[in-house]
Amino acid sequence: MTADLDIPALSVFVFFFLLVTVMGFVAARWRRPETLAHLDEWGLGGRKFGTWITWFLIGGDFYTAYTVIAVPALVYAVGAYGFFALPYTIIVYPFVFAVMPVLWQAAKDKGYVTAGDVVYGTYGSRPLELAVAITGVIATMPYIALQLIGMEVAIKALGLHGEIPLILAFLVLAFYTYSSGLRAPALIAFVKDIMIYVVVLVAVAIVPSKLGGYGAVFDAADAAFKAKGSGGILLSPAQILPYASLALGSALAAFMYPHTLTGIFASSGGNTIRKNAVLLPAYTLLLGLLALLGYMGHAAGIKVASNNDVVPALFKTLFPGWFAGFAFAAIAIGALVPAAVMSIGAANLFSRNVWKAYVNPNVTSAGEAQVAKITSMLVKIGALVAILVLPTQFALDLQLLGGLWILQTLPALIFGLYVSWFRAPALLAGWAAGFVAGSAIAWSDGLKPLHAIAFGDVKFSLYTGLLALALNIVVAVVVNALLTLTRPVTATAAGR
């Protein structure tokens, strides 16, 4: 605690945080099943979430607290380049509309809970299942850590410093997730998303009026970038290709993550998913408005030690304490929903595709759910330790790698829905090539998301994850062709 404690902001923050805490525990009784001691119920909410619940849940775990903090921070730092998050959230929804109902149907018909289940059911390969499961878990943990970073930024803006507030918030998240499973973030997502919409709509209406209008905002941002000598409110010609590759690669990776797939598998039907693919672009409008806060930070003359502080600083500067507290509560609650779903998705993978597959194949449904509950706690503890012990940049760098890694599961998870040509060894070889080569390239580039390529005098940059995916697919096709020549395809799907 410090002398700069903002009492009105803190009071509003505590009220809403307590509200969602109560909701998190009450959620165990919401649409209460006969038992939560089953992954279908604890980890997927009974697979009964309709259009509106799914809309709020997927929006809640796709548009996270760190998104609210990081997207405006990136725009504040580099300008138009930071808007790549907008086209990727448009590109992804046709993919969701076409592919995810097919994936949901396969999961519903066969009782699949995770991506690993789908892969094993399609190919009968434990090694490929394990590769997909482990990739999902390790790609998710730094993502959870980033939610805690978003929460930490909001708490610090209230004047609360030190580790205790963040640890207390973490304990709340851990306990109600353990108690209520997916029902908790699904219920809290209603409050979270409404609060975020209120904050953003008020900000984009009020802030420009205080700064001389949008023309003045853009002029101030343009002048700030010119003075700095980097960035700008428009893309340069050299930025267009890397910008497009980041958007495409991010779109393909978005719904490979365990938390977004958990939202898909929890839906009540394929039509629910299609309706959401139509409705979810409303969040993209919200994201675009959020990104503009980065430009507004320049217009307001905000100077921060860390770019992540620009949104809280903007609200503290231009709004009364009570509304700033409301905004910080929205950001913190915006961390609870995705962090809960992420930990549940990772726990489902470990319980079903590691514990049951390798440790205790005869585990009961209740035992499986208990393993998932414990794992969800351990995953969150790991994320908390990473935030408290390691530099923040480390979590961010790992999250950039996480996108590259999770993208390598796409061929194994999606190709089998449409074609029966691929065999498990080929897909495993492709995954290994993409995972190892992509990680090596990213490491050599200082964990930056873009890799520079030169052909003579022609030089350009592309998203490393997309390059790794291309290698993944090429290796899978070549190995599969060689296997087909040496061992003709049998009629049995398992072990292809």
Secondary structure, 3 states (H helix, E strand, C coil): CCCCCCHHHHHHHHHHHHHHHHHHHHHHHCCCCCCCCCHHHHCCHHHCECHHHHHHHHHHHHCCHHHHHHHHHHHHHHEHHHHHHHHHHHHHHHHHHHHHHHHHHHHHHHCCCCHHHHHHHHHCCHHHHHHHHHHHHHHHHHHHHHHHHHHHHHHHHCCCCCCHHHHHHHHHHHHHHHHHCCHHHHHHHHHHHHHHHHHHHHHHHHHHHHHCCHHHHHHHHHHHHHHHCCCECCCCHHHHHHHHHHHHHHHHHHCCCHHHHHHHHCECCHHHHHHHHHHCHHHHHHHHHHHHHHHHHHHCCCCCCCHHHHHHHHHHHHCCHHHHHHHHHHHHHHHHHHHHHHHHHHHHHHHHHHHHHHHCCCCCHHHHHHHHHHHHHHHHHHHHHHHHHCCHHHHHHHHHHHHHHHHCCHHHHHHHHCCCCCCHHHHHHHHHHHHHHHHHHHHHCCCCCEEEEEECCEEEEEEHHHHHHHHHHHHHHHHHHHHHHHCCCCCCCCCC
